[in-house]
Amino acid sequence: MDDEPKSAAELKEIRLNRKLAQDAEGIKAMADIAAADIEIRKRTASLRAIRLAKEAADRDNPPEAKTKAKPKKKKTT
């Protein structure tokens, strides 16, 4: 780092450059968040469609009722 003090104009330029970099970084982060949100919504819609199709199939073809096995009687002697 430079040991000599910066002038007011140089400090102002440094702050401006830092602010511009932060703004660009913020815009990129928001774009990434929006893209992730779109992917989540697509995946949710796909899973919902699969679930609804399965529920419709289950309604059309209900599973057969299982019969309970009769308990075996103990032999008495």
N, C-alpha and C positions, 0 to 999 in steps of 0.2 A: 504494500500500500504506500501511497505517497504520504510523506510526513508534512509537506507544506500545506497550509490551509487553502481551501477552495474559495473562489470568489462567489458572490451571491448568484451571479448568472450561471456559473457551473453547477452549483447546488440545485438551482431551479431546473436546469436541464436534466440533471440526474433524477430528480423527483418526477419530472414529466415522463422520462423514459421508463422509470419503474412503474408509474401508474399505467402507461400504455401497455406494458408487458402484463401487468395484473389484469387489465381489462380484457386483453386477448386471451389470457389463460381462463378467465371466467366464462367468456363466450364459448370456448372449446369445451369446458366442463359442462356447461348447460346443454350443449349439443350432444355430448356423450350421455347425459342423463335422459334427454329426450329420446335418443336412439334406444337406450335400454328399456325405457317405458313402452315404446312401440313393440319391441320384441316380447316383452312380458304380456302385453295385450294380445298379440298374435297367438302366443303359446296358450294363454288362458282360453281364448276362443276355440282353439283346436281341441283342448282337453274338454271343454264344455260340450262341443259337438260329439266327441267320442262318448262322453258320459250319457248324453241324451239318447244317442243311438242305442247304447247298451240298455238303458232303462226301457226304451220302446220295445226292444227285442225281448226283454224279460217280461214285459206286460203281455206280449203276444204269445209267448211260450213260457208259462209259469213252471217253475221246477216241480217235479213230482214230490208228493209228500212222502217222507220217509216213514216206514213203519218201525215201531219200536219192537225190539226183540223181547220176547217173553222171558222173564227171569226163570232160570232153571230151578226146579224144585229139588230140595235136598232129600237125599235118600235117608230114610229112617230105618233102623234095624232093631 
